[in-house]
Amino acid sequence: MKRFALAIICSALATSASAFAAPKDCEELKNEIEVKIQANAVPSYTLEIVSKQEADKHDIAMVVGTCDNGTKAIIYQKNDR
């Protein structure tokens, strides 16, 4: 009985894990990142959605997220006044 219960729990976790691993829309992810940046009171910044090839040309620290199954990246740059 314990093995059966364990199998059901593992199956449920695997199903829910695949839902969490679903790729995000780029605009949705950009908005989530923007909320976090604004919560840190960053006065001036730029977030840009670029292709993976374009992101590879930038400093890795500037890439704050990937989307569209890893084909695009979100680049962050803090603007100095």
Phi and psi restraints in degrees (value plus and minus 20) as a CYANA .aco file:
   2 LYS   PHI     -84.7   -44.7
   2 LYS   PSI     -58.4   -18.4
   3 ARG   PHI     -85.8   -45.8
   3 ARG   PSI     -58.3   -18.3
   4 PHE   PHI     -84.4   -44.4
   4 PHE   PSI     -64.8   -24.8
   5 ALA   PHI     -84.0   -44.0
   5 ALA   PSI     -60.8   -20.8
   6 LEU   PHI     -83.9   -43.9
   6 LEU   PSI     -59.8   -19.8
   7 ALA   PHI     -83.7   -43.7
   7 ALA   PSI     -60.2   -20.2
   8 ILE   PHI     -86.9   -46.9
   8 ILE   PSI     -63.3   -23.3
   9 ILE   PHI     -83.0   -43.0
   9 ILE   PSI     -65.4   -25.4
  10 CYS   PHI     -82.8   -42.8
  10 CYS   PSI     -59.5   -19.5
  11 SER   PHI     -84.1   -44.1
  11 SER   PSI     -62.4   -22.4
  12 ALA   PHI     -84.9   -44.9
  12 ALA   PSI     -60.5   -20.5
  13 LEU   PHI     -85.4   -45.4
  13 LEU   PSI     -60.0   -20.0
  14 ALA   PHI     -85.2   -45.2
  14 ALA   PSI     -58.4   -18.4
  15 THR   PHI     -87.4   -47.4
  15 THR   PSI     -65.4   -25.4
  16 SER   PHI     -91.5   -51.5
  16 SER   PSI     -51.0   -11.0
  17 ALA   PHI     -85.9   -45.9
  17 ALA   PSI     -56.7   -16.7
  18 SER   PHI     -88.1   -48.1
  18 SER   PSI     -50.4   -10.4
  19 ALA   PHI     -89.4   -49.4
  19 ALA   PSI     -57.3   -17.3
  20 PHE   PHI     -90.5   -50.5
  20 PHE   PSI     -48.7    -8.7
  21 ALA   PHI    -105.6   -65.6
  21 ALA   PSI     -17.9    22.1
  22 ALA   PHI     -82.7   -42.7
  22 ALA   PSI     117.2   157.2
  23 PRO   PHI     -84.6   -44.6
  23 PRO   PSI     123.0   163.0
  24 LYS   PHI    -113.2   -73.2
  24 LYS   PSI     132.2   172.2
  25 ASP   PHI     -88.7   -48.7
  25 ASP   PSI     121.4   161.4
  26 CYS   PHI     -81.0   -41.0
  26 CYS   PSI     -63.9   -23.9
  27 GLU   PHI     -84.9   -44.9
  27 GLU   PSI     -59.1   -19.1
  28 GLU   PHI     -82.8   -42.8
  28 GLU   PSI     -66.0   -26.0
  29 LEU   PHI     -86.0   -46.0
  29 LEU   PSI     -60.7   -20.7
  30 LYS   PHI     -80.5   -40.5
  30 LYS   PSI     -62.4   -22.4
  31 ASN   PHI     -83.8   -43.8
  31 ASN   PSI     -60.1   -20.1
  32 GLU   PHI     -83.7   -43.7
  32 GLU   PSI     -62.2   -22.2
  33 ILE   PHI     -86.3   -46.3
  33 ILE   PSI     -60.9   -20.9
  34 GLU   PHI     -81.0   -41.0
  34 GLU   PSI     -59.0   -19.0
  35 VAL   PHI     -82.3   -42.3
  35 VAL   PSI     -61.9   -21.9
  36 LYS   PHI     -86.5   -46.5
  36 LYS   PSI     -59.6   -19.6
  37 ILE   PHI     -85.7   -45.7
  37 ILE   PSI     -64.0   -24.0
  38 GLN   PHI     -85.4   -45.4
  38 GLN   PSI     -51.9   -11.9
  39 ALA   PHI     -86.1   -46.1
  39 ALA   PSI     -45.5    -5.5
  40 ASN   PHI    -109.4   -69.4
  40 ASN   PSI     -12.6    27.4
  41 ALA   PHI      37.3    77.3
  41 ALA   PSI      20.7    60.7
  42 VAL   PHI     -95.5   -55.5
  42 VAL   PSI     101.0   141.0
  43 PRO   PHI     -91.7   -51.7
  43 PRO   PSI     -57.0   -17.0
  44 SER   PHI    -166.7  -126.7
  44 SER   PSI     104.2   144.2
  45 TYR   PHI    -174.2  -134.2
  45 TYR   PSI     147.3   187.3
  46 THR   PHI    -151.1  -111.1
  46 THR   PSI     112.1   152.1
  47 LEU   PHI    -137.0   -97.0
  47 LEU   PSI     111.6   151.6
  48 GLU   PHI    -157.7  -117.7
  48 GLU   PSI     116.5   156.5
  49 ILE   PHI    -112.3   -72.3
  49 ILE   PSI     101.9   141.9
  50 VAL   PHI    -151.7  -111.7
  50 VAL   PSI     147.0   187.0
  51 SER   PHI     -90.0   -50.0
  51 SER   PSI     140.1   180.1
  52 LYS   PHI     -80.4   -40.4
  52 LYS   PSI     -56.6   -16.6
  53 GLN   PHI     -85.4   -45.4
  53 GLN   PSI     -61.1   -21.1
  54 GLU   PHI     -86.7   -46.7
  54 GLU   PSI     -58.4   -18.4
  55 ALA   PHI     -84.8   -44.8
  55 ALA   PSI     -53.2   -13.2
  56 ASP   PHI     -85.1   -45.1
  56 ASP   PSI     -41.7    -1.7
  57 LYS   PHI     -99.2   -59.2
  57 LYS   PSI     -36.9     3.1
  58 HIS   PHI    -114.7   -74.7
  58 HIS   PSI     146.7   186.7
  59 ASP   PHI     -82.1   -42.1
  59 ASP   PSI     115.0   155.0
  60 ILE   PHI     -79.3   -39.3
  60 ILE   PSI     -48.1    -8.1
  61 ALA   PHI     -88.2   -48.2
  61 ALA   PSI     -38.7     1.3
  62 MET   PHI    -100.9   -60.9
  62 MET   PSI     -40.4    -0.4
  63 VAL   PHI    -100.8   -60.8
  63 VAL   PSI      96.8   136.8
  64 VAL   PHI    -129.7   -89.7
  64 VAL   PSI     -21.2    18.8
  65 GLY   PHI    -198.3  -158.3
  65 GLY   PSI     138.9   178.9
  66 THR   PHI    -146.2  -106.2
  66 THR   PSI     133.0   173.0
  67 CYS   PHI    -170.1  -130.1
  67 CYS   PSI    -199.2  -159.2
  68 ASP   PHI      30.1    70.1
  68 ASP   PSI      32.5    72.5
  69 ASN   PHI      37.8    77.8
  69 ASN   PSI      15.7    55.7
  70 GLY   PHI      61.5   101.5
  70 GLY   PSI     -13.1    26.9
  71 THR   PHI    -106.4   -66.4
  71 THR   PSI     -37.0     3.0
  72 LYS   PHI    -149.7  -109.7
  72 LYS   PSI     139.5   179.5
  73 ALA   PHI    -154.6  -114.6
  73 ALA   PSI     137.6   177.6
  74 ILE   PHI    -130.2   -90.2
  74 ILE   PSI     103.1   143.1
  75 ILE   PHI    -123.0   -83.0
  75 ILE   PSI     113.9   153.9
  76 TYR   PHI    -133.1   -93.1
  76 TYR   PSI     116.4   156.4
  77 GLN   PHI    -161.8  -121.8
  77 GLN   PSI     105.8   145.8
  78 LYS   PHI    -103.3   -63.3
  78 LYS   PSI     107.7   147.7
  79 ASN   PHI    -112.6   -72.6
  79 ASN   PSI     109.0   149.0
  80 ASP   PHI    -106.5   -66.5
  80 ASP   PSI     128.2   168.2
